[in-house]
Structures are given as structure tokens and as C-alpha cells.
Amino acid sequence: MAIIIAIVISKPLEIKIFEKEINTVLLKEKNEMMLANKKQVANYFQSDLDKNKAQIDSLKSDILKKEKEVNDLYSVYITEAEGTAGTKKLGKGPVYKEKREKHDAALQDLSILKTTNQAKIADLETKNKTLEADLDKKVTETQPIIEGFDGLMARINALNKLPFLPSFFIMLLFLAIETSPIIAKLLSPKSEYDFKQEDNEMGIKNMLSQNRYQSELQKKTDAEIYDKVYADIKEDKELYNYKKKSATELLKLQADGFVEKQKKSM
């Protein structure tokens, strides 16, 4: 009991004495919680961000592929005109014209593709900014909860993470204070009060013992008396004849009742 009291009393004092060290532990835990919270919130939005990024990359890739196709067609009709490839005839003949038209059609498709894809990319980038803003908002909203993580239970847990020895000595100090009156009493010689107390306790014990003995004796005596009374009653002929007569009358009534019941059912 004294140990429990010492622990209960010493804890608040320990929290006050080691307040700076506890604040350091709590600050470290808060920082870890903030990082974990930010990572958790980021993971929540990450799938949407990754999906948008993949779509943006795909749209940009389509534009690059189309640009390469246009550049290749440009090279084809230029070399045809120069006579270095294709028909290898210098000048702008029918083949050149055909290849030029194919290039121009691809260039027009590229222009349309750029306009369409860039609009889609702009929309996806706007969505990404919205998601990032929502992420920052969510982190900001949860910040006060983490900042408020310094209640009594948090401080006790932080105290338990500090070196054990200082807290142990403080607990021993309070334990010594709590148990010192008991120890002093055990070591001091008996006084007049102690002898009187022992005498009173002995008197109470003797009285209780005597009452218990008298109660057991009374119970035993009552049992012997009742055994004798019932033994005498058992030998009483008059009582026997009376009970026999009553039982006979009861059996007759039961028999008559059974007969009447049978007659009614016929």
C-alpha cells in the first residue's frame, strides 16, 4: 500500500522536475507524428496524382510521336526534291507533290493533336494543383491535434522513456517518507498505551471465545433435548392412534373422490 501511495505522489513531482526533458521527448514524438501523418495523407492522394501524371505523360508522348512522324515525312519530301532519295530525280515532280501532301496532312494532324492534348494536360495539371492544395489543407487541419499531444498520459509515457534511475530514487524517497512512521513504531519500545491496547485486544478475544463456546454448547444441548422429546413422542400410543385415524379418513376421502370422478365420466 505504501509503495502505491509513493508512486502516486512521486509521479506529479517527477513530471515537474523533468519537465524540460519530457518536453524534448514530446517534441521528438510530435515531429515523428507529423512526418507519419504527412506521409499517410500523401499516400491517400498519391494514387490520383500518379494517375494524372501517367495521363499527362501519355498525352505528351503522343505529341512527340506525331512530331517525329512529321519530321520524318519532311525529310522524305525534301530528299525527294533534292534527288538524294526516293526516285532520285531532282525537282518537284508528282512523287514530291504526293510526299509533300502527306507531310502537310500529318502537320495539320499534329497541330490539332497539340491543341487537344495541351488542353487535356492543362486540365490534369489543374487537378494536380487542386489535389496538392487538398493535401496541404488536410495536413494543416490535423496539425492542431498533433500539437495538442502533451496531456498527462503523454507526459507520463514520455517520463517512462527517460533514464530509470532518477525516477527510481525519487520514488524511494517518497517510499521512505511514507514508511518512516511505521518503521519508527516497529523499532521503538512498547509504551503504556501499547500494553493497554494489548490488554483490550486480549479481553475482546477472550469474550469472543467464550461466546463461541457457549453458542456451541447451547446448540448441542438443544439437539439432545429435541432428540429425547421426539423419541418420547414416537412411543406415544395416543398420538399414534390419532395419526392412524387421520390417515384412514384421508384414504377413504380419496377413494370416494376417485369413484365419483369415474361415475361422471361414464
C-alpha positions as a printed NumPy array, in Angstrom:
array([[   0.   ,    0.   ,    0.   ],
       [   2.822,    2.363,    0.907],
       [   4.524,    1.619,   -2.427],
       [   1.358,    2.508,   -4.354],
       [   0.983,    5.764,   -2.408],
       [   4.641,    6.637,   -3.032],
       [   4.241,    6.042,   -6.789],
       [   1.036,    8.11 ,   -6.96 ],
       [   2.618,   11.019,   -5.072],
       [   6.009,   10.903,   -6.784],
       [   4.752,   10.889,  -10.405],
       [   3.495,   14.519,  -10.482],
       [   6.735,   15.683,   -8.854],
       [   8.812,   13.707,  -11.365],
       [   6.83 ,   15.255,  -14.238],
       [   7.551,   18.721,  -12.848],
       [  11.242,   18.082,  -12.108],
       [  11.943,   16.545,  -15.532],
       [   9.662,   18.929,  -17.436],
       [  12.346,   20.074,  -19.899],
       [  13.449,   16.515,  -20.657],
       [   9.815,   15.446,  -21.108],
       [   9.218,   18.381,  -23.494],
       [  12.203,   17.227,  -25.551],
       [  10.794,   13.7  ,  -25.796],
       [   7.362,   15.052,  -26.709],
       [   8.858,   17.338,  -29.38 ],
       [  10.623,   14.368,  -30.96 ],
       [   7.416,   12.336,  -30.888],
       [   5.42 ,   15.22 ,  -32.388],
       [   7.918,   15.562,  -35.231],
       [   7.694,   11.841,  -35.918],
       [   3.897,   12.034,  -35.821],
       [   3.886,   14.998,  -38.231],
       [   6.095,   13.144,  -40.707],
       [   3.998,    9.986,  -40.413],
       [   0.785,   11.989,  -40.785],
       [   2.072,   13.822,  -43.865],
       [   3.161,   10.515,  -45.399],
       [  -0.211,    8.945,  -44.647],
       [  -2.139,   11.881,  -46.146],
       [   0.19 ,   11.921,  -49.175],
       [  -0.41 ,    8.195,  -49.719],
       [  -4.15 ,    8.891,  -49.64 ],
       [  -3.858,   11.374,  -52.551],
       [  -0.916,    9.689,  -54.293],
       [  -2.988,    7.3  ,  -56.421],
       [  -4.88 ,   10.211,  -58.021],
       [  -1.661,   12.176,  -58.517],
       [   0.06 ,    9.173,  -60.122],
       [  -2.938,    8.555,  -62.374],
       [  -2.962,   12.176,  -63.573],
       [   0.801,   12.136,  -64.122],
       [   0.54 ,    8.947,  -66.192],
       [  -2.161,   10.549,  -68.357],
       [  -0.066,   13.704,  -68.811],
       [   2.984,   11.643,  -69.797],
       [   0.874,    9.657,  -72.272],
       [  -0.514,   12.829,  -73.882],
       [   2.98 ,   14.34 ,  -74.182],
       [   4.258,   11.065,  -75.632],
       [   1.539,   11.14 ,  -78.313],
       [   2.641,   14.644,  -79.327],
       [   6.308,   13.591,  -79.516],
       [   5.444,   10.563,  -81.652],
       [   3.421,   12.729,  -84.029],
       [   6.223,   15.302,  -84.214],
       [   8.69 ,   12.545,  -85.096],
       [   6.309,   11.296,  -87.81 ],
       [   6.017,   14.831,  -89.265],
       [   9.805,   15.33 ,  -89.171],
       [  10.333,   12.019,  -90.908],
       [   7.817,   12.956,  -93.651],
       [   9.524,   16.344,  -94.009],
       [  12.864,   14.633,  -94.532],
       [  11.276,   12.29 ,  -97.114],
       [   9.827,   15.024,  -99.345],
       [  12.928,   17.266,  -99.036],
       [  15.287,   14.479, -100.071],
       [  12.877,   13.659, -102.927],
       [  13.135,   17.266, -104.138],
       [  16.928,   17.196, -103.817],
       [  17.102,   13.887, -105.696],
       [  19.111,   12.219, -102.957],
       [  16.408,    9.647, -102.086],
       [  13.191,    8.171, -103.432],
       [  13.13 ,    8.456, -107.245],
       [  16.483,   10.31 , -107.091],
       [  15.229,   12.789, -109.657],
       [  15.999,   16.418, -108.933],
       [  12.977,   18.684, -108.858],
       [   9.43 ,   18.824, -107.596],
       [   7.689,   16.133, -109.604],
       [   4.495,   14.145, -108.91 ],
       [   6.182,   11.948, -106.281],
       [   7.468,   15.032, -104.464],
       [   3.982,   16.511, -104.544],
       [   2.47 ,   13.333, -103.105],
       [   5.018,   13.162, -100.294],
       [   4.596,   16.889,  -99.559],
       [   0.822,   16.484,  -99.284],
       [   1.28 ,   13.557,  -96.887],
       [   3.618,   15.672,  -94.762],
       [   1.253,   18.636,  -94.759],
       [  -1.683,   16.412,  -93.696],
       [   0.413,   14.974,  -90.846],
       [   1.491,   18.511,  -89.854],
       [  -2.152,   19.567,  -89.682],
       [  -2.957,   16.488,  -87.565],
       [  -0.058,   17.414,  -85.279],
       [  -1.427,   20.919,  -84.835],
       [  -4.868,   19.555,  -83.894],
       [  -3.306,   16.932,  -81.598],
       [  -1.206,   19.577,  -79.813],
       [  -4.242,   21.792,  -79.245],
       [  -6.35 ,   18.901,  -77.919],
       [  -3.663,   17.28 ,  -75.771],
       [  -2.358,   20.548,  -74.341],
       [  -5.895,   21.405,  -73.209],
       [  -6.156,   17.984,  -71.543],
       [  -2.703,   18.414,  -69.984],
       [  -3.654,   21.838,  -68.618],
       [  -6.838,   20.358,  -67.108],
       [  -4.908,   17.498,  -65.486],
       [  -2.258,   19.865,  -64.122],
       [  -5.04 ,   21.996,  -62.612],
       [  -6.45 ,   18.862,  -60.969],
       [  -2.991,   18.053,  -59.635],
       [  -2.692,   21.511,  -58.086],
       [  -6.131,   21.047,  -56.504],
       [  -5.077,   17.673,  -55.086],
       [  -1.855,   19.152,  -53.717],
       [  -3.837,   22.008,  -52.148],
       [  -6.219,   19.476,  -50.58 ],
       [  -3.202,   17.542,  -49.288],
       [  -1.714,   20.652,  -47.68 ],
       [  -5.132,   21.553,  -46.248],
       [  -5.533,   18.086,  -44.723],
       [  -2.077,   18.259,  -43.165],
       [  -2.852,   21.738,  -41.774],
       [  -6.167,   20.553,  -40.315],
       [  -4.515,   17.678,  -38.434],
       [  -1.654,   19.837,  -37.156],
       [  -3.515,   21.143,  -34.036],
       [  -4.27 ,   17.569,  -32.968],
       [  -0.58 ,   16.697,  -33.056],
       [   0.375,   19.991,  -31.366],
       [  -2.077,   19.163,  -28.561],
       [  -0.342,   15.853,  -27.883],
       [   1.061,   16.879,  -24.5  ],
       [  -1.582,   15.776,  -21.988],
       [  -0.979,   13.952,  -18.718],
       [  -0.891,   10.469,  -20.25 ],
       [   1.53 ,   11.62 ,  -22.973],
       [   3.793,   13.166,  -20.319],
       [   3.715,   10.005,  -18.181],
       [   4.655,    7.923,  -21.238],
       [   7.429,   10.405,  -22.052],
       [   8.657,   10.199,  -18.442],
       [   8.841,    6.404,  -18.743],
       [  11.173,    6.832,  -21.741],
       [  13.68 ,    8.816,  -19.665],
       [  16.506,    7.063,  -17.735],
       [  15.036,    4.928,  -14.953],
       [  17.466,    5.704,  -12.127],
       [  16.459,    9.334,  -11.259],
       [  12.754,    8.463,  -11.141],
       [  13.552,    5.377,   -9.067],
       [  15.407,    7.418,   -6.438],
       [  12.539,    9.912,   -6.187],
       [  10.079,    7.054,   -5.684],
       [  12.364,    5.574,   -2.986],
       [  12.435,    8.98 ,   -1.265],
       [   8.653,    9.135,   -1.055],
       [   8.507,    5.487,   -0.037],
       [  10.889,    6.228,    2.834],
       [   8.738,    9.198,    3.872],
       [   5.55 ,    7.091,    3.789],
       [   7.013,    4.133,    5.684],
       [   9.129,    6.045,    8.229],
       [   6.318,    6.277,   10.871],
       [   5.728,    2.513,   10.597],
       [   9.451,    1.747,   10.828],
       [   9.848,    4.11 ,   13.788],
       [   6.924,    2.427,   15.531],
       [   8.381,   -1.059,   14.98 ],
       [  11.81 ,   -0.048,   16.282],
       [  10.605,    1.872,   19.374],
       [   9.989,    0.   ,   22.717],
       [   6.426,   -0.717,   23.835],
       [   4.728,    2.082,   25.752],
       [   1.925,    2.092,   28.317],
       [  -0.547,    2.641,   25.504],
       [   0.683,   -0.493,   23.709],
       [   0.206,   -2.624,   26.836],
       [  -3.295,   -1.212,   27.348],
       [  -4.105,   -1.902,   23.718],
       [  -2.881,   -5.494,   24.033],
       [  -4.957,   -5.926,   27.221],
       [  -8.088,   -4.638,   25.461],
       [  -7.488,   -6.89 ,   22.471],
       [  -6.96 ,   -9.889,   24.765],
       [ -10.222,   -9.119,   26.593],
       [ -12.132,   -8.947,   23.306],
       [ -10.577,  -12.222,   22.118],
       [ -11.492,  -13.965,   25.402],
       [ -15.061,  -12.688,   25.231],
       [ -15.465,  -13.845,   21.632],
       [ -14.003,  -17.254,   22.508],
       [ -16.378,  -17.624,   25.48 ],
       [ -19.394,  -16.604,   23.391],
       [ -18.434,  -19.091,   20.692],
       [ -18.084,  -21.881,   23.298],
       [ -21.452,  -21.051,   24.903],
       [ -23.134,  -20.966,   21.486],
       [ -21.76 ,  -24.397,   20.559],
       [ -22.739,  -25.813,   23.967],
       [ -26.282,  -24.394,   23.669],
       [ -26.678,  -25.862,   20.182],
       [ -25.506,  -29.279,   21.389],
       [ -27.818,  -29.177,   24.425],
       [ -30.848,  -28.164,   22.332],
       [ -30.182,  -31.004,   19.924],
       [ -30.036,  -33.575,   22.742],
       [ -33.285,  -32.231,   24.235],
       [ -35.143,  -32.386,   20.92 ],
       [ -33.831,  -35.902,   20.252],
       [ -35.257,  -37.028,   23.601],
       [ -38.584,  -35.223,   23.042],
       [ -39.13 ,  -36.837,   19.62 ],
       [ -38.095,  -40.23 ,   20.97 ],
       [ -40.758,  -39.945,   23.677],
       [ -43.364,  -38.834,   21.097],
       [ -42.505,  -41.831,   18.954],
       [ -43.522,  -44.174,   21.78 ],
       [ -46.774,  -42.29 ,   22.492],
       [ -49.698,  -44.678,   21.596],
       [ -52.354,  -41.97 ,   21.752],
       [ -50.518,  -39.83 ,   19.148],
       [ -50.007,  -42.942,   17.002],
       [ -53.72 ,  -43.818,   17.063],
       [ -54.647,  -40.216,   16.225],
       [ -52.352,  -40.089,   13.18 ],
       [ -53.603,  -43.525,   12.088],
       [ -57.244,  -42.383,   12.289],
       [ -56.469,  -39.208,   10.297],
       [ -54.628,  -41.147,    7.615],
       [ -57.514,  -43.653,    7.33 ],
       [ -60.054,  -40.864,    6.871],
       [ -57.875,  -39.238,    4.196],
       [ -57.57 ,  -42.503,    2.248],
       [ -61.366,  -43.004,    2.378],
       [ -61.957,  -39.488,    1.034],
       [ -59.52 ,  -40.084,   -1.805],
       [ -61.194,  -43.395,   -2.706],
       [ -64.69 ,  -41.846,   -2.676],
       [ -63.489,  -38.934,   -4.814],
       [ -61.998,  -41.339,   -7.373],
       [ -65.271,  -43.294,   -7.606],
       [ -67.333,  -40.115,   -8.113],
       [ -64.966,  -38.991,  -10.868],
       [ -65.338,  -42.338,  -12.655],
       [ -69.137,  -42.156,  -12.482],
       [ -69.186,  -38.708,  -14.058],
       [ -67.028,  -39.812,  -16.951],
       [ -69.339,  -42.745,  -17.862]])
